[in-house]
Amino acid sequence: MSSLEEKMGDRDKGLLTLYALLVLSKGSETSCEDVHDAWSGWMNLVNPEHKHLVPFNELPEMVQAYDEFFRDAILEVANGRSH
């Protein structure tokens, strides 16, 4: 998980754990939708009224693009594990 912490900065440990699970379970096939789903599961515990707790395809494009940063970090860590 330290590799994710290095790439994502100071994030909640629960959220980083879910992203680490994506590294292990989806690896290089992780999508932005997967990232959003993991975030949604975490956010539902933190703030169940958050305005972005909607399916990925209903998010504004700007918010969807934000998930690319996290997806790219997950892919980088996943691809590093396979070498």
Contact map, one row per residue, 1 for C-alpha under 8 A:
11111000000000011001000000000000000000000000000000000000000000000000000000000000000
11111100000000000000000000000000000000000000000000000000000000000000000000000000000
11111110000000000000000000000000000000000000000000000000000000000000000000001000000
11111111100000010011000000000000000000000000000000000000000000000000000011001000000
11111111111000010000000000000000000000000000000000000000000000000000000000000000000
01111111100000000000000000000000000000000000000000000000000000000000000000000000000
00111111100000000000000000000000000000000000000000000000000000000000000010000000000
00011111111000000000000000000000000000000000000000000000000000000000010010000000000
00011111111000000000000000000000000000000000000000000000000000000000000000000000000
00001001111100000000000000000000000000000000000000000000000000000000000000000000000
00001001111110110000000000000000000000000000000000000000000000000000000000000000000
00000000011111110000000000000000000000000000000000000000000000000000000000000000000
00000000001111111000000000000000000000000000000000000000000000000000000000000000000
00000000000111111100000000000000000000000100000000000000000000000000000000000000000
00000000001111111110000000000000000001100100000000000000000000000000000000000000000
10011000001111111111000000000000000000000000000000000000000000000000000000000000000
10000000000011111111100000000000000000000000000000000000000000000000000000000000000
00000000000001111111110000000000000001100100000000000000000000000000000000000000000
00010000000000111111111000000000001001000000000000000000000000000000000001000000000
10010000000000011111111100000000000000000000000000000000000000000000000001000000000
00000000000000001111111111000000000000000000000000000000000000000000000000000000000
00000000000000000111111111100100011000000000000000000000000000000000000001000000000
00000000000000000011111111110100000000000000000000000000000000000000000001101100000
00000000000000000001111111100000000000000000000000000000000000000000000000000100000
00000000000000000000111111100000000000000000000000000000000000000000000000000000000
00000000000000000000111111111100000000000000000000000000000000000000000000000000000
00000000000000000000011111111100000000000000000000000000000000000000000001100110000
00000000000000000000001001111100000000000000000000000000000000000000000001100110000
00000000000000000000000001111110000000000000000000000000000000000000000000100000000
00000000000000000000011001111111011000000000000000000000000000000000001001100000000
00000000000000000000000000001111111000000000000000000000000000000000001000000000000
00000000000000000000000000000111111100000000000000000000000000010011011000000000000
00000000000000000000000000000011111110000000000000000001000000000000000000000000000
00000000000000000000010000000111111111000000000000000000000000000000000000000000000
00000000000000000010010000000111111111100000000000000000000000000010011000000000000
00000000000000000000000000000001111111110000000000000001000000000010000000000000000
00000000000000000000000000000000111111111000000000000011000000000000000000000000000
00000000000000100110000000000000011111111100000000000000000000000000000000000000000
00000000000000100100000000000000001111111110000000000000000000000000000000000000000
00000000000000000000000000000000000111111111000000001000000000000000000000000000000
00000000000000000000000000000000000011111111100000000000000000000000000000000000000
00000000000001100100000000000000000001111111110000000000000000000000000000000000000
00000000000000000000000000000000000000111111111101001000000000000000000000000000000
00000000000000000000000000000000000000011111111111001000000000000000000000000000000
00000000000000000000000000000000000000001111111100000000000000000000000000000000000
00000000000000000000000000000000000000000111111100000000000000000000000000000000000
00000000000000000000000000000000000000000011111111000000000000000000000000000000000
00000000000000000000000000000000000000000011111111001000000000000000000000000000000
00000000000000000000000000000000000000000001001111101000000000000000000000000000000
00000000000000000000000000000000000000000011001111111000000000000000000000000000000
00000000000000000000000000000000000000000000000011111100000000000000000000000000000
00000000000000000000000000000000000000000000000001111100001000000000000000000000000
00000000000000000000000000000000000000010011000111111110000000000000000000000000000
00000000000000000000000000000000000000000000000000111111011000000000000000000000000
00000000000000000000000000000000000010000000000000001111111000000000000000000000000
00000000000000000000000000000000100110000000000000000111111000010000000000000000000
00000000000000000000000000000000000000000000000000000011111000000000000000000000000
00000000000000000000000000000000000000000000000000000111111100000000000000000000000
00000000000000000000000000000000000000000000000000010111111110110000000000000000000
00000000000000000000000000000000000000000000000000000000011111110000000000000000000
00000000000000000000000000000000000000000000000000000000001111111000000000000000000
00000000000000000000000000000000000000000000000000000000000111111100000000000000000
00000000000000000000000000000000000000000000000000000000001111111110000000000000000
00000000000000000000000000000001000000000000000000000001001111111111000000000000000
00000000000000000000000000000000000000000000000000000000000011111111100000000000000
00000000000000000000000000000000000000000000000000000000000001111111110000000000000
00000000000000000000000000000001001100000000000000000000000000111111111000000000000
00000000000000000000000000000001000000000000000000000000000000011111111100000000000
00000000000000000000000000000000000000000000000000000000000000001111111110000000000
00000001000000000000000000000001001000000000000000000000000000000111111111000000000
00000000000000000000000000000111001000000000000000000000000000000011111111100000000
00000000000000000000000000000000000000000000000000000000000000000001111111110000000
00010011000000000000000000000000000000000000000000000000000000000000111111111000000
00010000000000000011011000110100000000000000000000000000000000000000011111111100000
00000000000000000000001000111100000000000000000000000000000000000000001111111110000
00000000000000000000000000000000000000000000000000000000000000000000000111111111000
00110000000000000000001000000000000000000000000000000000000000000000000011111111100
00000000000000000000001100110000000000000000000000000000000000000000000001111111110
00000000000000000000000000110000000000000000000000000000000000000000000000111111111
00000000000000000000000000000000000000000000000000000000000000000000000000011111111
00000000000000000000000000000000000000000000000000000000000000000000000000001111111
00000000000000000000000000000000000000000000000000000000000000000000000000000111111
00000000000000000000000000000000000000000000000000000000000000000000000000000011111
